[in-house]
Amino acid sequence: ALAADLLHQIHAGEDPRGGAAWGTLRDWEWMDIAMVCDISAEDKDSLAEIITADAAFLCAQGLIDYSLLVGIHRLGLKSAADREQRLEELRAIGGYASLDRQRVYFFGIIDILETYNMAWGVQRCV
């Protein structure tokens, strides 16, 4: 496990807009620190429906080996009015607001690499 103070330093890159550098967490790092997406129950239900439909579509196309990407936009120290305005702008383009309204999460399925074929079927049986 990574030490908490190293999490955002190892993979960090400079923000091209001059903001703070934020790191990238791999799945095991995310789990090591018990990170969660703290969104409303309504948003969780909506997101579960979307991911289920997307996964069913990919399955129907015979595609396997894809990943869920989670992007986290931190709103920073803006005034409450500015933060709420930005929050609504980000929600309008598909973001999910955190319960504390300090972050907006974006989710996407990526890395659609392979089709399920006979070789995969044999591998699964072995």
Buried (B, 14 or more C-beta within 10 A) or exposed (E): EBEEEEBBEEEBEEEEEEEEEBBEBEEEBBEBEEEEBBBEEEBEEEBEEEBEEBBEEBEEEEBBEBEEEBEBBEBEEEEEEEBBEBBEEBEEEEBBBBEEEBBBBBBEBEEEEEEBEEEBEEEEEE
